[in-house]
């Protein structure tokens, strides 16, 4: 693995490195960790990398790595930069024969995402988009249970992601994360809905296996002086007629990362929340509710393959994140051996989810600005 961004003072780069290293399938061999060459060198030194493979820019890294022998060069690049710096390095990496792991949202806008999808298709390379919450074992279990049809036709979904870290004008100081995430030139047009609302949207589609076709949304900037929206909600209609209520806010002062989903069908439903990630609550109309636990013998093979430790011991965010990297590594290994990967087990979000995420961002804003109650959710 090579890395673009993720220097010593970065927010998410270290998380990516820990997740990638967890299963011993991936080795970090090079990087361009900062737009400032000295900072990139400092990061490379702290990570004990060969100084010759710590680069001053992503373009230099891709060019020089490509020139190395097959058994030396990086196999893929992980891009952990702010949103406006996703497209160009991803494009260059793919066009030069490298697979890509990309932090979400995929790009700065929908046009870039659609162009990136064309490049992925043309090059035949893999792209993994780090929608971390799809990596949790009990989210895998929820998806399997719904796919089994045991709840009947899905009727209603509630998904929410409240945070509180931007409940004050944090960007008015020297807080780096707040500064770029609330800057429309770097973050994009949607603020909270782009940052965390895309996670909620992706989780709703992933767990149910359904797709949104219509949207009615409202977004607001609550904190005085903020340039991007920090709060919002949407009514969503799925392609089957099921409906969804989605909420995402970064001004819920007491909340951390309290993402939660509830799905209801004709015969019952289920509930999962990150604050108790090892538990899936399954509810029925004709018998008591059930508590399903990660690592237990009765969960599906898909969920089991995403558990690492015996039942009763907690797994969390890093393990879920690592599942995306591990699944990506398994798929690359299969490709190198001329085999097809086990997509039903070793799945991960890709460019299709990236395009739909960017469509969600643009439609959220379009709907909020529109006088129409409903707008079509389509490319």
C-alpha atoms as one frame of an Amber mdcrd trajectory, in Angstrom:
protein
   0.000   0.000   0.000   0.988   3.551  -0.720  -0.743   6.482   0.994  -1.641
   9.972  -0.194  -2.303  12.349   2.713  -2.445  11.134   6.297   0.491  13.052
   7.726   1.350  13.173  11.433  -1.256  15.850  12.230  -3.985  14.309  10.065
  -7.282  13.076  11.505  -8.010   9.825   9.664  -4.683   8.725   8.150  -3.509
   6.865  11.238  -6.873   5.083  11.457  -6.470   3.872   7.865  -2.953   2.624
   8.620  -4.058   0.732  11.727  -7.019  -0.803   9.889  -4.890  -1.821   6.912
  -2.268  -3.449   9.144  -4.627  -5.335  11.464  -4.837  -8.617   9.538  -1.257
  -8.792   8.273  -2.412  -8.742   4.636  -1.195  -5.234   3.790   2.153  -3.479
   4.199   2.626   0.274   3.917   5.628   0.772   1.625   5.470   4.369   0.418
   3.620   7.638   0.697   3.151  11.276  -0.136   1.793  12.270   3.249   1.553
  16.043   2.870   1.561  18.790   0.264   4.515  20.148   2.258   7.588  18.007
   1.414   9.193  18.384   4.828   6.040  17.179   6.573   5.842  14.222   4.214
   9.438  13.292   5.065   8.762  13.567   8.797   5.753  11.278   8.496   7.705
   8.750   6.441  10.520   8.715   8.991   8.112   8.169  11.881   6.629   5.209
   9.982  10.114   3.752   9.345   9.716   3.872   5.569  12.560   3.849   3.096
  13.329   7.588   2.573  13.583   6.975  -1.178   9.907   5.999  -1.178   8.635
   9.011   0.729   7.569  11.450  -1.963   6.946  15.168  -2.228   3.739  14.841
  -4.260   1.222  12.197  -5.277   2.144  12.601  -8.936   5.816  11.901  -8.154
   4.838   8.865  -6.092   2.647   7.334  -8.786   5.224   7.973 -11.507   8.162
   6.546  -9.563   6.248   3.591  -8.125   5.107   2.633 -11.606   8.748   2.519
 -12.715   9.653  -0.036 -10.029   9.655  -3.812 -10.731   6.315  -5.587 -10.311
   7.355  -7.286  -7.090   8.499  -4.012  -5.494   5.983  -1.347  -6.458   2.862
  -0.649  -4.436  -0.232  -2.636  -5.432  -2.716   0.056  -4.461  -2.913   3.543
  -3.030  -5.003   4.755  -0.092  -6.209   8.354  -0.506  -7.026  10.093   2.790
  -7.062  13.751   1.750  -9.891  16.326   2.109 -12.758  15.891  -0.366 -11.538
  18.364  -2.995  -8.283  16.400  -3.310  -9.801  12.963  -4.029 -10.389  12.955
  -7.773  -7.025  13.842  -9.289  -4.870  11.343  -7.343  -7.494   8.589  -7.762
  -7.670   9.246 -11.506  -3.896   9.256 -11.893  -3.454   6.085  -9.835  -6.084
   4.132 -11.777  -4.771   5.270 -15.146  -1.285   4.128 -14.153  -2.388   0.647
 -13.167  -2.944   0.968  -9.416  -6.019  -0.047  -7.426  -7.457   2.573  -5.065
  -8.881   2.840  -1.552 -10.664   6.158  -1.206 -12.048   7.949   1.825 -15.694
   8.991   1.536 -17.381  10.892   0.020 -15.839   9.718  -3.237 -15.193  13.100
  -4.809 -15.898  16.817  -4.548 -18.997  16.671  -6.757 -21.176  14.298  -8.779
 -19.500  15.070 -12.103 -16.129  13.943 -10.739 -17.684  10.770  -9.316 -19.249
   9.853 -12.652 -15.931  10.471 -14.420 -14.135   8.328 -11.848 -16.648   5.523
 -12.404 -15.847   5.597 -16.131 -12.134   5.363 -15.353 -12.655   2.423 -12.980
 -14.637   0.635 -15.687 -12.084   1.378 -18.389  -9.058   0.306 -16.339 -10.635
  -2.750 -14.694  -9.074  -1.799 -11.362 -10.715  -2.118  -7.958 -11.820   0.888
  -5.926 -12.879   0.599  -2.286 -14.802   3.460  -0.682 -14.437   3.511   3.098
 -18.030   3.519   4.320 -16.795   1.998   7.549 -20.105   1.015   9.103 -20.776
  -1.621   6.441 -17.792  -3.509   7.882 -19.438  -4.301  11.228 -20.281  -8.023
  11.592 -23.806  -7.350  12.844 -24.499  -4.999   9.939 -23.516  -7.921   7.705
 -25.919 -10.064   9.742 -28.722  -7.513   9.395 -28.256  -7.487   5.638 -28.316
 -11.310   5.519 -31.490 -11.512   7.605 -33.324  -9.037   5.392 -32.124 -10.817
   2.247 -33.514 -14.084   3.635 -37.028 -12.658   3.443 -37.843 -13.568   7.055
 -39.375 -10.129   7.696 -41.470 -10.142   4.543 -41.715  -6.983   2.446 -39.720
  -4.111   3.937 -41.999  -1.178   4.706 -40.154   1.386   6.818 -36.577   2.431
   7.602 -35.263   4.944  10.136 -31.585   5.884   9.994 -29.888   8.602  11.991
 -26.430   9.986  12.596 -26.247  12.625  15.333 -22.911  14.217  16.258 -22.165
  17.163  18.503 -18.583  18.181  17.786 -19.590  21.194  15.640 -22.182  22.562
  18.062 -19.959  25.646  18.505 -18.132  27.780  15.943 -15.063  25.581  16.144
 -13.763  26.695  12.760 -13.233  30.171  14.203 -10.075  28.905  15.921  -7.225
  26.724  14.695  -9.140  23.441  14.577  -7.953  21.922  11.289 -10.778  19.419
  10.854 -13.494  21.974  11.512 -11.835  24.464   9.176 -11.821  22.311   6.047
 -15.056  20.412   6.755 -17.002  23.669   6.980 -15.287  25.229   3.944 -17.398
  24.781   0.771 -14.263  25.080  -1.389 -12.775  21.982   0.272 -15.700  19.980
   1.657 -18.349  20.466  -1.024 -21.906  21.773  -0.938 -23.609  19.752   1.785
 -21.765  20.074   5.111 -23.095  17.548   7.624 -25.087  15.661   4.996 -21.920
  15.213   2.939 -19.767  14.306   5.901 -22.014  11.942   7.887 -25.359  11.937
   6.081 -23.723   9.944   3.296 -22.885   7.241   5.860 -26.530   7.052   6.946
 -27.724   6.947   3.330 -25.220   4.236   2.413 -26.157   2.168   5.470 -29.867
   2.323   4.601 -29.279   1.086   1.057 -26.688  -1.510   2.075 -28.693  -3.134
   4.860 -32.004  -3.225   2.990 -30.622  -3.964  -0.483 -33.056  -1.315  -1.799
 -32.387   1.921  -3.668 -33.760   5.406  -3.103 -35.845   6.837  -5.978 -37.408
   9.998  -4.480 -36.365  12.521  -1.856 -37.806  15.402   0.161 -35.167  17.177
   2.262 -34.420  20.139   4.473 -30.991  21.358   5.607 -29.918  24.261   7.791
 -26.828  26.020   9.161 -27.604  26.283  12.874 -24.392  27.756  14.306 -24.097
  31.496  13.530 -21.404  32.315  10.960 -21.132  28.772   9.590 -20.813  28.629
   5.788 -22.085  25.064   5.357 -25.161  23.241   6.612 -24.640  21.501   9.942
 -28.090  19.949  10.348 -30.606  18.197   8.117 -33.277  15.586   7.581 -34.892
  13.845   4.623 -37.876  11.713   3.686 -36.846   9.025   1.200 -38.807   6.576
  -0.952 -37.264   3.270  -2.028 -37.758   1.550  -5.372 -40.129  -0.975  -3.748
 -42.424   1.630  -2.214 -40.858   1.410   1.252 -40.130   4.727   2.939 -37.252
   6.035   5.017 -36.641   8.861   7.452 -32.996  10.003   7.540 -31.461  12.483
   9.959 -27.889  13.777  10.177 -26.668  16.585  12.390 -23.377  17.812  13.832
 -24.931  20.175  16.375 -26.457  17.608  18.776 -24.220  18.819  21.593 -24.085
  15.656  23.721 -23.677  13.117  20.916 -20.498  11.451  19.638 -20.971   9.137
  16.621 -24.370   7.690  17.420 -25.282   6.182  14.049 -28.335   3.931  14.255
 -30.659   2.065  11.871 -34.077   0.451  12.318 -35.773  -1.590   9.581 -39.381
  -2.823   9.697 -41.074  -5.392   7.487 -44.470  -7.123   7.452 -43.514  -9.739
  10.056 -40.927  -7.991  12.198 -37.812  -5.881  12.058 -34.364  -5.196  13.397
 -32.318  -2.491  15.079 -28.575  -1.754  15.283 -26.563   1.104  16.724 -22.828
   1.728  16.839 -22.844   2.382  20.587 -23.593  -1.341  21.055 -22.144  -2.586
  17.791 -21.929  -6.266  18.785 -25.704  -6.460  19.256 -28.469  -6.818  16.669
 -31.973  -6.536  18.103 -34.522  -8.605  16.148 -38.209  -7.921  16.825 -41.313
  -9.942  15.931 -45.050  -9.244  15.967 -45.908 -12.688  17.356 -43.108 -13.548
  19.793 -40.541 -11.925  22.092 -37.685  -9.860  20.742 -34.321 -11.561  20.211
 -30.825 -10.293  21.022 -28.273 -11.523  18.467 -24.597 -11.170  19.365 -21.477
 -10.987  17.234 -19.280 -14.084  17.292 -22.090 -16.419  18.309 -22.536 -19.803
  16.630 -26.012 -18.967  15.324 -25.093 -15.965  13.148 -24.591 -16.314   9.387
 -21.310 -17.421   7.810 -20.968 -13.976   6.249 -21.120 -12.289   9.656 -18.828
 -14.903  11.216 -16.138 -14.239   8.638 -16.120 -10.606   9.764 -15.576 -11.473
  13.432 -12.037 -11.932  14.772 -12.421 -12.853  18.414 -14.653 -15.198  20.479
 -18.168 -14.183  21.412 -18.382 -12.010  24.497 -15.376  -9.858  23.637 -16.145
  -6.490  22.033 -15.083  -5.599  18.525 -15.396  -2.032  17.340 -14.708   0.675
  14.829 -11.131  -0.299  13.970 -12.127  -3.898  13.296 -15.008  -2.765  11.068
 -12.647  -0.447   9.220 -10.125  -3.287   8.930 -12.774  -5.545   7.389 -12.946
  -3.223   4.387  -9.170  -3.314   3.944  -9.010  -7.074   4.477 -11.800  -7.737
   1.977 -10.104  -5.427  -0.513  -6.787  -7.262  -0.014  -8.462 -10.648  -0.556
  -9.960  -9.399  -3.811  -6.596  -8.088  -5.024  -4.951 -11.385  -4.109  -7.626
 -13.268  -6.067  -7.098 -10.983  -9.054  -3.331 -11.547  -8.955  -4.000 -15.299
  -9.006  -6.485 -15.021 -11.864  -9.407 -16.000  -9.622 -12.776 -14.421  -8.931
 -13.257 -13.041  -5.419 -16.066 -14.230  -3.123 -18.197 -11.121  -3.472 -21.009
 -12.519  -1.347 -18.623 -12.702   1.605 -15.756 -10.321   0.980 -17.784  -7.328
  -0.102 -16.829  -3.672   0.237 -18.317  -0.379  -0.991 -17.071   0.665  -4.422
 -17.451   3.339  -7.056 -21.171   2.633  -7.546 -21.750   3.538  -3.904 -19.485
   6.531  -4.463 -21.603   7.832  -7.333 -24.832   7.268  -5.398 -23.350   9.040
  -2.388 -22.521  12.095  -4.467 -25.986  11.948  -6.022 -27.412  11.923  -2.490
 -25.406  15.044  -1.619 -26.563  16.960  -4.686 -30.199  15.858  -4.385 -30.303
  16.766  -0.681 -29.333  20.331  -1.540 -31.546  20.484  -4.636 -34.550  19.274
  -2.655 -33.917  21.641   0.245 -33.779  24.594  -2.135 -36.818  23.478  -4.139
 -40.468  24.423  -3.640 -41.515  20.935  -4.737 -42.349  18.405  -2.057 -40.653
  15.496  -3.834 -37.881  15.347  -6.427 -36.611  12.331  -8.364 -33.474  10.669
  -7.098 -31.844   9.746 -10.400 -28.687  10.465 -12.404
